[in-house]
Amino acid sequence: MNRNVEIKARVRDRENLDVLLRDRTEPPALLVQRDTFFRCPSGRLKLREEAVRSALIFYARESGAFARESRYWRTPVADAAGLKALLAAALGVAGVVTKQRLVFLIGQTRVHLDASRRSGQLCRAGGRARR
């Protein structure tokens, strides 16, 4: 099990925040991610698909808190389509979120600027929690 601490906020002016971060960090990585969430009795279970890799991620955290700790497990997936079909049949799909994510690194902190039709513009900042 891994742990991280994260804050998340809606972004009203993404362009200005993007410029501010670019002025203070190295150029960001651009990721296009599709997260398929499966019905799960405790926590959240999602299959994250990117262009070059996929992973199954289970995590548990408080909903709605401004700063929150997550406990999570993540494992690489070689056959994302097959696993998605299996989990959809076994558990059912709770939702799908496709987003573009800019990832900035500031010291040990990862800052994500996310854009999706479902969730809008979000900023997430976080890092691994010390054990």
CYANA upper distance limits for C-alpha pairs under 8 A (distance plus 0.5 A):
  1 MET  CA     71 ARG  CA      6.97
  1 MET  CA     72 TYR  CA      6.22
  1 MET  CA     73 TRP  CA      5.89
  2 ASN  CA     71 ARG  CA      6.19
  2 ASN  CA     72 TYR  CA      5.81
  2 ASN  CA     73 TRP  CA      6.82
  2 ASN  CA    128 ARG  CA      8.19
  3 ARG  CA     69 GLU  CA      7.34
  3 ARG  CA     70 SER  CA      6.00
  3 ARG  CA     71 ARG  CA      5.01
  3 ARG  CA     72 TYR  CA      6.67
  3 ARG  CA    128 ARG  CA      6.37
  3 ARG  CA    129 ALA  CA      5.84
  3 ARG  CA    130 ARG  CA      8.30
  3 ARG  CA    131 ARG  CA      8.48
  4 ASN  CA     69 GLU  CA      6.13
  4 ASN  CA     70 SER  CA      5.86
  4 ASN  CA     71 ARG  CA      7.26
  4 ASN  CA    126 GLY  CA      7.35
  4 ASN  CA    127 GLY  CA      5.95
  4 ASN  CA    128 ARG  CA      4.59
  4 ASN  CA    129 ALA  CA      5.05
  5 VAL  CA     67 ALA  CA      7.43
  5 VAL  CA     68 ARG  CA      6.04
  5 VAL  CA     69 GLU  CA      4.83
  5 VAL  CA     70 SER  CA      6.75
  5 VAL  CA    126 GLY  CA      5.93
  5 VAL  CA    127 GLY  CA      6.31
  5 VAL  CA    128 ARG  CA      6.87
  5 VAL  CA    129 ALA  CA      6.38
  6 GLU  CA     67 ALA  CA      6.15
  6 GLU  CA     68 ARG  CA      6.00
  6 GLU  CA     69 GLU  CA      6.90
  6 GLU  CA     70 SER  CA      8.22
  6 GLU  CA    124 ARG  CA      7.20
  6 GLU  CA    125 ALA  CA      6.11
  6 GLU  CA    126 GLY  CA      4.65
  6 GLU  CA    127 GLY  CA      7.27
  7 ILE  CA     66 PHE  CA      6.16
  7 ILE  CA     67 ALA  CA      5.00
  7 ILE  CA     68 ARG  CA      6.99
  7 ILE  CA    124 ARG  CA      6.15
  7 ILE  CA    125 ALA  CA      5.97
  7 ILE  CA    126 GLY  CA      6.86
  8 LYS  CA     66 PHE  CA      6.99
  8 LYS  CA     67 ALA  CA      7.83
  8 LYS  CA    122 LEU  CA      7.43
  8 LYS  CA    123 CYS  CA      6.19
  8 LYS  CA    124 ARG  CA      4.90
  8 LYS  CA    125 ALA  CA      7.14
  9 ALA  CA     66 PHE  CA      8.32
  9 ALA  CA    122 LEU  CA      6.22
  9 ALA  CA    123 CYS  CA      5.91
  9 ALA  CA    124 ARG  CA      7.11
 10 ARG  CA    120 GLY  CA      8.28
 10 ARG  CA    121 GLN  CA      6.42
 10 ARG  CA    122 LEU  CA      5.02
 10 ARG  CA    123 CYS  CA      6.78
 11 VAL  CA    121 GLN  CA      5.82
 11 VAL  CA    122 LEU  CA      5.75
 11 VAL  CA    123 CYS  CA      6.78
 12 ARG  CA    121 GLN  CA      7.94
 13 ASP  CA     17 LEU  CA      6.97
 14 ARG  CA     18 ASP  CA      6.39
 14 ARG  CA    113 LEU  CA      8.35
 14 ARG  CA    121 GLN  CA      7.62
 15 GLU  CA     19 VAL  CA      6.78
 16 ASN  CA     20 LEU  CA      6.61
 17 LEU  CA     21 LEU  CA      6.67
 18 ASP  CA     22 ARG  CA      6.62
 18 ASP  CA    113 LEU  CA      8.26
 19 VAL  CA     23 ASP  CA      6.63
 20 LEU  CA     24 ARG  CA      7.20
 21 LEU  CA     25 THR  CA      6.58
 21 LEU  CA    104 PHE  CA      7.90
 22 ARG  CA     26 GLU  CA      7.21
 22 ARG  CA     27 PRO  CA      6.75
 22 ARG  CA     28 PRO  CA      8.01
 25 THR  CA    104 PHE  CA      7.35
 25 THR  CA    105 LEU  CA      7.29
 25 THR  CA    106 ILE  CA      6.97
 26 GLU  CA    104 PHE  CA      7.76
 26 GLU  CA    105 LEU  CA      7.90
 27 PRO  CA    104 PHE  CA      7.70
 28 PRO  CA    102 LEU  CA      6.32
 28 PRO  CA    103 VAL  CA      5.64
 28 PRO  CA    104 PHE  CA      5.30
 28 PRO  CA    105 LEU  CA      8.08
 29 ALA  CA    102 LEU  CA      6.14
 29 ALA  CA    103 VAL  CA      5.64
 29 ALA  CA    104 PHE  CA      7.45
 30 LEU  CA    100 GLN  CA      7.58
 30 LEU  CA    101 ARG  CA      6.25
 30 LEU  CA    102 LEU  CA      5.22
 30 LEU  CA    103 VAL  CA      7.01
 31 LEU  CA     50 GLU  CA      7.67
 31 LEU  CA    100 GLN  CA      6.32
 31 LEU  CA    101 ARG  CA      5.57
 31 LEU  CA    102 LEU  CA      6.92
 31 LEU  CA    103 VAL  CA      8.23
 32 VAL  CA     50 GLU  CA      6.52
 32 VAL  CA     51 ALA  CA      7.75
 32 VAL  CA     98 THR  CA      7.93
 32 VAL  CA     99 LYS  CA      6.37
 32 VAL  CA    100 GLN  CA      5.11
 32 VAL  CA    101 ARG  CA      6.74
 33 GLN  CA     48 ARG  CA      7.03
 33 GLN  CA     49 GLU  CA      6.15
 33 GLN  CA     50 GLU  CA      5.46
 33 GLN  CA     51 ALA  CA      8.39
 33 GLN  CA     98 THR  CA      6.19
 33 GLN  CA     99 LYS  CA      5.94
 33 GLN  CA    100 GLN  CA      6.92
 33 GLN  CA    101 ARG  CA      7.97
 34 ARG  CA     47 LEU  CA      8.47
 34 ARG  CA     48 ARG  CA      6.21
 34 ARG  CA     49 GLU  CA      5.66
 34 ARG  CA     50 GLU  CA      7.22
 34 ARG  CA     96 VAL  CA      7.50
 34 ARG  CA     97 VAL  CA      6.22
 34 ARG  CA     98 THR  CA      4.78
 34 ARG  CA     99 LYS  CA      6.99
 35 ASP  CA     46 LYS  CA      6.54
 35 ASP  CA     47 LEU  CA      6.06
 35 ASP  CA     48 ARG  CA      4.99
 35 ASP  CA     49 GLU  CA      6.92
 35 ASP  CA     96 VAL  CA      6.12
 35 ASP  CA     97 VAL  CA      5.69
 35 ASP  CA     98 THR  CA      6.79
 36 THR  CA     46 LYS  CA      5.78
 36 THR  CA     47 LEU  CA      5.71
 36 THR  CA     48 ARG  CA      7.11
 36 THR  CA     84 LYS  CA      8.41
 36 THR  CA     93 VAL  CA      7.59
 36 THR  CA     94 ALA  CA      8.22
 36 THR  CA     95 GLY  CA      6.53
 36 THR  CA     96 VAL  CA      4.96
 36 THR  CA     97 VAL  CA      7.10
 37 PHE  CA     44 ARG  CA      7.70
 37 PHE  CA     45 LEU  CA      6.27
 37 PHE  CA     46 LYS  CA      4.79
 37 PHE  CA     47 LEU  CA      7.14
 37 PHE  CA     93 VAL  CA      6.43
 37 PHE  CA     94 ALA  CA      5.82
 37 PHE  CA     95 GLY  CA      5.73
 37 PHE  CA     96 VAL  CA      6.54
 38 PHE  CA     44 ARG  CA      7.95
 38 PHE  CA     45 LEU  CA      6.12
 38 PHE  CA     46 LYS  CA      6.52
 38 PHE  CA     87 LEU  CA      7.56
 38 PHE  CA     88 ALA  CA      7.31
 38 PHE  CA     91 LEU  CA      6.67
 38 PHE  CA     92 GLY  CA      6.25
 38 PHE  CA     93 VAL  CA      4.94
 38 PHE  CA     94 ALA  CA      5.51
 38 PHE  CA     95 GLY  CA      7.63
 39 ARG  CA     44 ARG  CA      8.18
 39 ARG  CA     45 LEU  CA      7.82
 39 ARG  CA     91 LEU  CA      5.99
 39 ARG  CA     92 GLY  CA      6.15
 39 ARG  CA     93 VAL  CA      6.45
 39 ARG  CA     94 ALA  CA      5.82
 40 CYS  CA     44 ARG  CA      6.63
 40 CYS  CA     45 LEU  CA      6.88
 40 CYS  CA     91 LEU  CA      7.60
 42 SER  CA     60 ALA  CA      7.91
 43 GLY  CA     58 PHE  CA      7.55
 43 GLY  CA     59 TYR  CA      6.12
 43 GLY  CA     60 ALA  CA      4.83
 43 GLY  CA     61 ARG  CA      7.50
 44 ARG  CA     58 PHE  CA      6.10
 44 ARG  CA     59 TYR  CA      5.85
 44 ARG  CA     60 ALA  CA      6.78
 45 LEU  CA     56 LEU  CA      7.92
 45 LEU  CA     57 ILE  CA      6.32
 45 LEU  CA     58 PHE  CA      4.94
 45 LEU  CA     59 TYR  CA      7.15
 46 LYS  CA     56 LEU  CA      6.44
 46 LYS  CA     57 ILE  CA      5.87
 46 LYS  CA     58 PHE  CA      6.97
 47 LEU  CA     54 SER  CA      7.68
 47 LEU  CA     55 ALA  CA      6.36
 47 LEU  CA     56 LEU  CA      5.07
 47 LEU  CA     57 ILE  CA      6.77
 47 LEU  CA     80 ALA  CA      8.13
 47 LEU  CA     84 LYS  CA      7.58
 48 ARG  CA     54 SER  CA      6.00
 48 ARG  CA     55 ALA  CA      5.82
 48 ARG  CA     56 LEU  CA      6.81
 48 ARG  CA     57 ILE  CA      7.85
 49 GLU  CA     53 ARG  CA      6.92
 49 GLU  CA     54 SER  CA      4.96
 49 GLU  CA     55 ALA  CA      7.27
 49 GLU  CA     80 ALA  CA      7.74
 50 GLU  CA     54 SER  CA      6.33
 53 ARG  CA     76 PRO  CA      8.09
 53 ARG  CA     77 VAL  CA      8.06
 53 ARG  CA     78 ALA  CA      8.38
 54 SER  CA     76 PRO  CA      6.53
 54 SER  CA     77 VAL  CA      5.83
 54 SER  CA     78 ALA  CA      7.57
 54 SER  CA     80 ALA  CA      6.87
 55 ALA  CA     74 ARG  CA      6.98
 55 ALA  CA     75 THR  CA      5.97
 55 ALA  CA     76 PRO  CA      4.83
 55 ALA  CA     77 VAL  CA      5.47
 55 ALA  CA     80 ALA  CA      8.38
 56 LEU  CA     74 ARG  CA      6.23
 56 LEU  CA     75 THR  CA      5.98
 56 LEU  CA     76 PRO  CA      6.96
 56 LEU  CA     77 VAL  CA      7.00
 57 ILE  CA     72 TYR  CA      7.49
 57 ILE  CA     73 TRP  CA      6.22
 57 ILE  CA     74 ARG  CA      4.97
 57 ILE  CA     75 THR  CA      7.18
 58 PHE  CA     72 TYR  CA      6.06
 58 PHE  CA     73 TRP  CA      5.82
 58 PHE  CA     74 ARG  CA      7.09
 59 TYR  CA     70 SER  CA      6.92
 59 TYR  CA     71 ARG  CA      6.02
 59 TYR  CA     72 TYR  CA      4.63
 59 TYR  CA     73 TRP  CA      6.94
 60 ALA  CA     70 SER  CA      6.16
 60 ALA  CA     71 ARG  CA      5.93
 60 ALA  CA     72 TYR  CA      7.01
 61 ARG  CA     68 ARG  CA      7.39
 61 ARG  CA     69 GLU  CA      6.62
 61 ARG  CA     70 SER  CA      5.19
 61 ARG  CA     71 ARG  CA      7.19
 62 GLU  CA     68 ARG  CA      7.04
 62 GLU  CA     69 GLU  CA      8.04
 62 GLU  CA     70 SER  CA      8.29
 69 GLU  CA    129 ALA  CA      8.40
 79 ASP  CA     83 LEU  CA      6.71
 80 ALA  CA     84 LYS  CA      6.44
 81 ALA  CA     85 ALA  CA      6.77
 82 GLY  CA     86 LEU  CA      6.75
 83 LEU  CA     87 LEU  CA      6.56
 84 LYS  CA     88 ALA  CA      6.44
 85 ALA  CA     89 ALA  CA      6.67
 86 LEU  CA     90 ALA  CA      6.67
 87 LEU  CA     91 LEU  CA      6.08
 87 LEU  CA     92 GLY  CA      7.33
 87 LEU  CA     93 VAL  CA      8.45
 88 ALA  CA     92 GLY  CA      4.88
 88 ALA  CA     93 VAL  CA      5.89
 97 VAL  CA    116 SER  CA      7.73
 97 VAL  CA    118 ARG  CA      7.13
 98 THR  CA    116 SER  CA      6.62
 98 THR  CA    117 ARG  CA      8.27
 99 LYS  CA    114 ASP  CA      6.88
 99 LYS  CA    115 ALA  CA      5.96
 99 LYS  CA    116 SER  CA      5.01
 99 LYS  CA    117 ARG  CA      8.20
100 GLN  CA    114 ASP  CA      6.23
100 GLN  CA    115 ALA  CA      5.84
100 GLN  CA    116 SER  CA      7.15
101 ARG  CA    112 HIS  CA      6.70
101 ARG  CA    113 LEU  CA      6.07
101 ARG  CA    114 ASP  CA      5.02
101 ARG  CA    115 ALA  CA      7.07
102 LEU  CA    112 HIS  CA      6.04
102 LEU  CA    113 LEU  CA      5.61
102 LEU  CA    114 ASP  CA      7.08
103 VAL  CA    110 ARG  CA      7.14
103 VAL  CA    111 VAL  CA      6.27
103 VAL  CA    112 HIS  CA      5.24
103 VAL  CA    113 LEU  CA      7.24
104 PHE  CA    110 ARG  CA      6.31
104 PHE  CA    111 VAL  CA      5.53
104 PHE  CA    112 HIS  CA      6.88
105 LEU  CA    109 THR  CA      6.35
105 LEU  CA    110 ARG  CA      5.28
105 LEU  CA    111 VAL  CA      6.73
106 ILE  CA    110 ARG  CA      6.86
106 ILE  CA    111 VAL  CA      7.88
108 GLN  CA    127 GLY  CA      6.93
109 THR  CA    125 ALA  CA      7.13
109 THR  CA    126 GLY  CA      5.95
109 THR  CA    127 GLY  CA      5.50
110 ARG  CA    125 ALA  CA      6.17
110 ARG  CA    126 GLY  CA      6.08
110 ARG  CA    127 GLY  CA      6.67
111 VAL  CA    123 CYS  CA      7.55
111 VAL  CA    124 ARG  CA      6.15
111 VAL  CA    125 ALA  CA      4.87
111 VAL  CA    126 GLY  CA      7.20
112 HIS  CA    122 LEU  CA      8.41
112 HIS  CA    123 CYS  CA      6.06
112 HIS  CA    124 ARG  CA      5.54
112 HIS  CA    125 ALA  CA      6.83
113 LEU  CA    121 GLN  CA      7.78
113 LEU  CA    122 LEU  CA      6.39
113 LEU  CA    123 CYS  CA      5.21
113 LEU  CA    124 ARG  CA      7.18
114 ASP  CA    120 GLY  CA      8.26
114 ASP  CA    121 GLN  CA      6.19
114 ASP  CA    122 LEU  CA      5.61
114 ASP  CA    123 CYS  CA      6.75
114 ASP  CA    124 ARG  CA      8.46
115 ALA  CA    119 SER  CA      7.88
115 ALA  CA    120 GLY  CA      6.08
115 ALA  CA    121 GLN  CA      5.22
115 ALA  CA    122 LEU  CA      7.10
116 SER  CA    120 GLY  CA      5.56
116 SER  CA    121 GLN  CA      7.22
